């Protein structure tokens, strides 16, 4: 659906660019300045919104998505380390049990 809207807008834009009225308007310096400002508005809005969002999350001490992602990675590393420790301790217990069979039990 979005692709269809984009195609329609592009087609209308191309149609307008072929219009002599629009061509004269585009030659105007004022129109160029207005168009340049209009094109930079989304970037300015996005940057301003991001700045305000960062200030608000800091002020309210909220977790951001990047904080959550960092925690998930840290938990994953700890889980991997815990599995490795469990595997190693299981191997040590097996080795210890195998060594005890040869010597016999100390407590009778």
C-alpha positions in Angstrom: 0.0 0.0 0.0 2.8 2.4 0.9 4.5 1.6 -2.4 1.4 2.5 -4.3 1.2 5.8 -2.5 4.9 6.5 -3.2 4.3 5.7 -6.9 1.4 8.0 -7.1 3.2 10.8 -5.4 6.2 10.3 -7.7 4.0 10.4 -10.8 2.3 13.6 -9.6 5.6 15.2 -8.8 7.0 14.3 -12.3 3.8 15.7 -13.8 4.2 19.0 -11.8 7.8 19.3 -12.8 6.8 19.4 -16.5 4.4 22.2 -15.9 5.7 25.6 -17.1 4.3 27.4 -14.0 6.3 25.1 -11.7 9.4 25.5 -13.8 9.2 29.3 -13.5 8.6 29.0 -9.8 11.6 26.8 -9.4 13.8 29.4 -11.1 12.9 31.8 -8.3 15.5 32.1 -5.5 12.8 32.4 -2.8 11.2 29.2 -4.0 14.6 27.4 -3.7 15.1 28.7 -0.2 11.6 27.6 0.9 12.1 24.2 -0.7 15.4 23.8 1.1 13.9 24.7 4.4 11.0 22.3 3.8 13.4 19.5 3.0 15.4 20.1 6.2 12.3 20.1 8.5 12.0 16.4 9.0 15.7 16.2 10.0 15.4 19.1 12.4 12.2 17.7 13.9 13.8 14.2 14.4 16.9 15.7 16.0 14.9 17.9 18.3 12.6 15.0 19.3 15.6 12.7 20.0 17.2 15.4 22.2 14.0 15.9 24.2 13.5 12.1 24.5 17.0 11.7 25.8 16.6 14.5 28.4 13.3 13.1 29.5 14.6 9.5 29.9 17.6 10.8 31.9 15.4 13.0 34.1 12.9 10.2 34.8 15.6 7.5 35.0 13.9 5.4 32.4 15.5 2.5 30.6 15.9 2.9 26.9 15.8 0.2 24.3 19.6 0.3 24.1 19.8 -0.2 27.9 17.5 -3.3 27.6 19.5 -4.6 24.7 22.7 -4.2 26.7 21.2 -6.1 29.6 20.0 -8.9 27.3 23.5 -9.3 26.0 25.0 -9.3 29.5 22.5 -11.9 30.7 23.3 -14.1 27.7 27.0 -13.9 28.4 26.3 -14.9 32.1 24.1 -17.8 31.0 26.9 -19.0 28.7 29.4 -18.7 31.5 27.1 -20.6 33.9 26.6 -23.4 31.4 30.4 -23.7 31.0 30.9 -23.7 34.8 28.2 -26.4 35.2 29.8 -28.5 32.5 33.3 -28.2 34.0 32.0 -28.9 37.5 30.1 -32.0 36.2 33.3 -33.2 34.6 35.3 -32.7 37.8 32.7 -34.6 39.9 32.8 -37.5 37.4 36.6 -37.6 37.6 36.5 -37.4 41.4 33.9 -40.3 41.6 36.0 -42.4 39.1 39.1 -41.8 41.3 37.2 -42.8 44.5 36.2 -46.2 43.1 39.9 -47.2 42.8 40.8 -46.2 46.4 37.7 -47.3 48.1 35.6 -45.4 50.6 37.3 -43.7 53.6 34.2 -43.8 55.8 32.8 -47.2 56.6 
